[in-house]
Amino acid sequence: MTTISPGSDEEAAAALKELQGATVRPSGNGSRAEWGGKDSDKAVTVHTGGLNRIVAHNPGDFTAIVQAGVPLADLQRHLAREGQWLALDPPDRGGTVGGLVATADSGPARHRYGGVRDLVIGITVVLSDGSVARSGGTVIKNVAGYDLGKLFAGSYGTLGLVTQVALRLHPLPAGTATLVASTADPAALSRAVLAMSRHPLEAMSLDVSWREDAGRLLVRFGGVTAAERAGHAAKLLQDVDTDVVLDDESIWAAQRAAQRGAAVVKVSALPTDLSAVIAAAGDATVISRAALGVSWLSFPPGDNLAERVEAARKALEPRKTAVLDGARLVDAPWPVADPGTLALMRRVKARFDPTGTFRPGTYVGGI
């Protein structure tokens, strides 16, 4: 593949004008390169490594403007100097801010703070004809017309090239503590999840992990009263073993890392479906944003990996599933969209990329 690396919006626009008729694949650091359908071998890669500046950070407004090629870890270190962070914590594999937006990836903090669509308040994109489109900004408000941030979040590079985003920030918590509830009974785990989902103490994260016939509910609290609230929450649970961990970062680092694997199936289901998701997982580790109904089945490498993945997807029907890591193992990594949704997605694609320049055929429904 040919690769180009623009250093500004203007350079990106000029490059895309020159690439009329070509197929284009946006790329950051490649930490999620396998996700989605396979690109054409003739695709030109537009790499965002040259778009690597933190353009502005306004601590008083809790906003920042960041180019797409900035690694998320670098941004978080910069923000931490002012006691702030971007409340997105996906598995850390060196991914960029642009890649995070393109895939709408997330981590445990999504429980309280929301996902990419909630935290991107402005965006700049370059379209296939070389035009530059912007929406939003550092003032947190609604704007007329298309909300480009929400459209491009999770579009997997199929609508245009994200070059810059404006972000909503949050204060770093003064401290954290995690309630760990352990059980080998999926039903007891589900009951504990339900109890904590109804809990009024505003947890930062509420996650489940299940591996090798044993499960844990992880409930993280932040702030100066984090340990007190975790202890109070533990008293509300029955039929599970509980512990409160104050030095809890290693727990959450392991939880985030387990979202990736030799093959990973993302599942959208009801929160009450947790037992069914666990039953369908086979030898996969289950990571779940329990109150949100989103789970990841992370399969270990080994024989018959593709068959294990497809068996789990079959068992989970009619729930929607997508294969992320290991997408090349299967013929159809995306779930089947209903006709109305697919028609809307095709109209959006035609509006922003009428020439089919950006990653054609790699998204839901062959878009």
N, C-alpha and C positions, 0 to 999 in steps of 0.2 A: 504493500500500500504506500502511496505517496503521502507525506505528512507535511503540513504547513503549521507555523506557530505564530499567529499575529500578536503584536504587542499593544494593540489599541483597538477601539471600536472601528476607527477609520481603516486600519489595516485589515481587520476582519471583513468589513464591508467591501473593500476593494478586492480582496481575495475571492469572496463569494460571487462577485460580479464576473470575475475571470473564470469561475468554475461553472458557469451556466452549461447545463447539459450533463454535468458530472453527478455522481452520487457522493454524498458527503456524510461523514461520521464524526460528530463532535466527540472529544475525548479529554479527560483530565489526567489523573495519574494511573488510570486503568484498574483501579481497585474493584470496580464492578463491571469490567469490560465484557464479561461473559453473559451478563443479564440481558434478557430480551432475545429476539430472533437473531440469526446470524446475518451479518452484513455481507454485502458483495465483496469479493476479493479485489475488485477494481475500485472500491470506495476510497476517496481521498479523506484522510484523517485531518481534522482541524483541531490541533492540540492547544489547550488553554494555558500551557506552562508560561507563556509570555505575559499573560494577564494575571499578574501575581501581586498586586498592590492592595493594601488596606487603604482605601481612598480617604475615608474619614471615620472617626470614632467620636461620638458626642455623648460622653458619660452622663451629662445632666439630663439628656433626653432618652437615654437608654436605647440608642440607635447606632448603627454602623453601616457604612457603604463599603462593599468589598468586591474586588474583581473575582471572576469565576475560578481562576487558577490557584487561588490561595488555599493551601492545605488547611483543613479544618483544625487540626492540632495547632498549627501556627496561630490561627485566629484566636483560639481559646487561650493560648498563652498570653497573647497581646491583651485580650480583654481582662484576664485575671489580674493584671497589674492595677486595674481600676475597680477590682472587686466585682466584676461582671462576667457573664458568659452567655453564649448562644445556647439556649436550652435544647439542643439536639445532640444526642450522644449515641450514634450508631457504632457498630464495631469499628475499631480504629485500625484500618489497613492503609493509612496514608492518603485517604480520599480527599478530594478538593470540595470547596463550597459549591462549585458548579455541578459536580457529579452528585453531590448530596441533593441539590435541588432537582436535577434531572430525573433521579430515581425515587425521590421522596422517601428516602431511607430514614429510619428512625431507631431510637433506642428506648430504654426504660423511662426516660424523662417525659416521653410523650403522654404518659398517664395524666400528669398535671398541666404541662405546658403546651400540649398540642403538638402537631407535626409541622412539616415544612410549610404547608399552605397557611398555617396560622402565624408563622414567624417571618415570612417574607412579606415585606410591606411595599417593596418597589423592585422593579426589575428592568434591565436593559437587554434586548435581544437583537441579533442581526438575522434577517430573513434571507430566503434563498435568492432574492433579486438584489441583495446588497443594501436594502433599506434598513435603517435602525429604528426600532420601536421601543418606547419607554412607557411605563405606567407606574403610578405610585411615587413614593419618595420617602423621606425620613419623617414626614408628618403622618402619624398613624390615623388614617381616615379612609373612607371609601372614595373611589373615583368613578367618574362616568365612563361608560363604554366597557371594553373587555378588561377583566382583571387578569392581566398577563401572568402575574405571579402564580395564581391558582391554575391557569391553563398549562403553564410550562412545568410546574411541579409535577413530577411523575410522568412526564411525556417522553422520557428516555431519548431525548435528542431528536425526536421525529418531527418537531415543528420549526425549529430554528436553533441558533447558537446563543446560549446564555453567556453574556460577557460580564455582567455586573448585577449585584443585588443589594438592596437596602434591607436591613434586618432589625427586628425587634429584639432587644436584649433583656436580661433579667439579672438581679443581684445574685452573686454567689451565696449559697446558704452559709450561715455562721458555723454550722456544724451539721453532722448527719448521724443517724442511728437507724439500724435495720432490724425489724422483727423477722426472724426466720422460723417458720412453722413447717415441721417435717412430718410426713406420713407415707405409708405404703398403700394407702387406700384412696383411689381416685375420687370416690364419692365424698370422702371426708375432706379431701383437698378442695373439691368444688364447693362444699359447704363453707369452708374457711374463706375462699375467694368471695363468695356471696356476702358473708358477714363483713369482710373488710371493704367491699365495694359500697356498702351502705354506711360505712363508718364516717363520721363527720369531721375527723381530725386532719383532713387534707394531706394525704400522703403525697410525696414527690413521685414515687414509683410503686406500682403494684404488679409484680411479675410472678410467673410460675416457671419452674423447671421440673422436668420429669425425665429421668434416665434410669435404665436398668431396674425397673420395678420399684422405684422410690421417687417421691416428689417433694418439692419444697415450695412454699409460698414465701415470697420476699416482699416486704413492705417497708419502704424507705421514707423516713421523715427528715425534714430539714429545719434548721433554725436553732435557737438557744434552748428550746424545750424539746428537741428531737428525742432524746433518750426517755424523757418522761412520757411523751405521747406514745412511743413504741411500747413501753412497759404497760401503759393503760390498754393499748390495743391487744396485747398478748392475753390479758385477762378476759377478753371477750370471746376467745376461741376455745372450742372443745374438740376432743377426739384427735388432737394433734400435739406433737411435742414442740415447745416454743423456746426460743432463746432470743435475747437482744444483743446485737453486735454493735459496738461503738466504732471500732476501727474497721469500717465496712467496705472500703474501696475495692479490695481484692475480690469480694463477693460479686460486685457489680461489673468489674472488669471481666470476670469469668462468664457472667451472664451475657454480657454483650458479645464476647468472643464466640459463644456457643450458637449465636445466630448464623454463623457461617460454617460451611462444611464441604465435604466432597460433593454433596448434592443437598439443596435446601428447597423445601416446598413451603411457600407462604400460604396460609389458610385464612380466609375470611369467614367467620362463623358467629353465632350468638355466644355471648359469655356463658350461657347455660349449657353450651355444647362441649365444654372442656373434657368431660369424661369420654365423649365420643371421639374427640381429636386424639386423646391419649390412646384409646383402644385401636385406632387406625394407624398409629405411628410405627408399628413393627419395631425394628431395632434403632429407630431414630430417637435422638434427644428432642424433647418438646420444649420450646421456649415460648411463653405466652404473655402478651399484655392482657392480663386476665379480664379486667373490667371492660376492655375495648373490643374483645372478641377477635383479636388478631394473634395468630400463632405462627411459629416457624418450626418445621420438622427438619432437623439437621441429621443427615444420614452419614454414617462412617463409610470410608472407602471399603472396597471388597468386591467379591463376585456378585454378579447379577444386580448391580446398582440400579440400572435403568428399570429392571423389573420390580425392584423394591419400591422405587419411587412411584411407578405407575400403579402398583397395587395399593399404596396408601391413597393416592388420588382417587382411585376407583371407590375405595371404602369410604371416602369423605363426601362423595356425591350425595346431594346436589350442591353442597357448599362449593364456593369458588376457590380454586387453587391456582397458583402460578409457580413455576420452577425458576428459581433465581440461580444460585450456584448449581452447576451441572445442567444448565439449560440445553446444551448441545446433546445431552443424552436422550432427549425426547423429541418427538416430531412437533408437538404443540405445547410450548412452555406456558402460553397464556391461557386463561380461562375463556370459555365461550361467552361472548357478550350477547345480551338479548337484542333483538332487531332494532328497537327504538334507540337504545344506547349506542349501538354500532353506527346507526345512521347519523346520530349527532356527532360522534367522533369523526366520521368521514367528512362531515361539513366543516368541522374545525380544521382538519388537515387541509382541505381544499382552500380554506380561507387564508391560512398562514403559509402553506407550502404547496401552492397549486401545481408546481412542476415536479413534485415528488422527489426533490433533491435530498432531503434529510432522511436517511436510513429507511428507504422504502421497503415495505414488506416485512418489517421486523417487529411491528407492534400488534396489539390486539386486533384480531380479524384480518390480519395481513396488511394493515395500514402502513 
